[in-house]
């Protein structure tokens, strides 16, 4: 089912996903590139070691949070209902009803969205297309774009 803009009907969306191998590879590649760039800098060895330690800690946190979903703050499921808005299931097993924080990044293969009301307390969703089936991923992309841009006042948008 798709969204019908004439009568406002939008089906409920519930998405649970599995760990993404491609997102893991991208994460390892980005951290390896950052480590190579850091090691190429002409710094004393304690600074190089400290920088590599920070990169390894960031890799561990990001892998647990975005790839494996075992971090307590990781988003492991998302649900959208027209009447209730967005709900997120986190790694600690609790559901949170949070608004979508704009902007969202949506491509054919990657979705990055943040949920929350304050910038310092956001729950981030990073989802690659191989973590769910194609139909559900397409529905999520459409729902995120519609939620991020659908409730604007068209008179406030430039060149509208």
C-alpha positions in Angstrom: 0.0 0.0 0.0 1.2 3.5 -0.7 0.3 6.8 0.7 -2.7 8.4 -0.9 -2.4 12.2 -0.6 -6.0 12.8 -1.6 -7.6 11.3 1.5 -4.5 11.3 3.8 -4.5 7.5 4.2 -1.0 6.3 5.3 -0.5 2.7 6.4 1.2 2.0 9.7 4.9 1.2 9.4 6.8 -1.2 11.6 10.4 -2.0 10.9 12.8 -4.4 12.7 16.1 -5.1 11.1 19.1 -7.3 11.2 22.8 -6.2 11.4 24.0 -4.8 8.1 27.3 -6.2 6.7 27.6 -3.3 4.3 27.2 -0.7 7.0 29.8 -2.5 9.0 32.3 -2.4 6.1 31.6 1.3 5.5 32.2 2.0 9.2 35.5 0.0 9.3 36.6 1.6 6.1 35.9 5.1 7.3 37.7 4.5 10.6 40.7 2.8 8.8 41.0 5.9 6.5 40.9 8.2 9.5 43.6 6.1 11.3 45.8 6.2 8.2 45.4 9.9 7.9 46.1 10.4 11.6 49.3 8.2 11.4 50.5 10.2 8.5 50.7 13.4 10.6 54.1 14.4 11.9 53.2 14.1 15.6 55.0 12.6 18.6 54.2 9.0 19.3 52.1 9.7 22.5 49.8 11.9 20.4 49.5 9.3 17.7 48.7 6.6 20.2 46.1 8.8 21.9 44.5 9.6 18.6 44.3 5.9 17.6 42.9 5.1 21.0 40.1 7.6 20.5 39.4 6.2 17.0 39.2 2.7 18.3 36.8 3.7 21.1 34.6 5.6 18.5 34.6 2.5 16.3 33.6 0.3 19.1 30.7 2.6 20.1 29.5 3.2 16.6 29.6 -0.5 15.7 27.6 -1.4 18.8 25.1 1.4 18.3 24.6 1.4 14.5 25.6 -2.0 13.2 24.9 -4.5 15.9 22.2 -2.7 17.9 23.4 -4.0 21.2 24.1 -0.6 22.8 21.4 0.6 25.3 20.9 3.8 23.2 20.8 1.9 19.8 17.6 2.1 17.8 16.6 -1.5 17.0 13.1 -0.9 15.7 11.0 1.9 14.4 7.2 2.3 14.1 5.1 5.0 12.5 1.4 5.5 12.9 -0.6 8.4 11.5 -2.3 9.0 14.8 0.7 8.5 17.1 3.7 9.6 15.1 7.1 7.9 15.5 8.0 5.3 18.1 11.5 3.9 18.6 12.5 0.7 20.3 16.0 1.1 21.8 18.6 -1.5 22.8 17.5 -1.4 26.5 14.0 -2.7 25.5 12.0 0.5 26.0 9.7 2.2 23.5 10.1 6.0 23.1 7.7 8.3 21.4 9.8 11.0 19.8 9.3 13.5 17.0 11.5 13.4 13.9 14.3 15.9 14.1 15.0 17.6 10.8 16.8 17.3 8.5 16.9 13.7 7.4 19.4 12.1 4.9 17.6 9.7 2.6 19.2 8.0 -0.4 18.4 4.8 -2.3 20.7 2.8 -0.1 21.2 4.7 3.1 18.9 6.4 5.6 20.1 8.6 8.4 17.6 10.2 10.7 17.5 11.7 14.2 14.6 11.6 16.6 14.1 13.8 19.6 13.3 17.4 20.7 16.7 18.7 21.8 19.9 18.4 19.7 22.0 17.0 22.6 19.5 14.2 23.4 18.8 12.7 19.9 18.3 9.1 19.0 20.0 8.4 15.7 18.9 5.9 13.1 21.5 4.8 10.6 20.1 2.1 8.3 21.6 0.6 5.1 19.3 -1.1 2.6 20.6 -4.6 3.1 19.3 -4.7 6.7 15.7 -5.0 5.7 13.8 -6.1 2.6 13.5 -3.7 -0.3 9.7 -3.0 0.1 10.0 -2.0 3.8 13.0 0.1 3.1 11.2 2.0 0.4 8.2 2.6 2.7 10.6 3.9 5.4 12.3 6.3 2.9 8.9 7.6 1.7 7.6 8.0 5.2 10.7 9.9 6.4 10.6 12.2 3.4 6.9 12.9 3.9 7.3 13.4 7.6 10.2 15.8 7.2 8.7 17.9 4.4 5.0 17.1 4.3 3.8 19.4 7.1 5.4 22.7 5.8 3.3 25.7 5.1 3.8 26.0 1.3 3.6 29.8 1.5 6.8 29.8 3.7 8.8 27.7 1.2 11.0 29.7 -1.2 10.0 29.4 -4.9 6.8 27.6 -4.0 
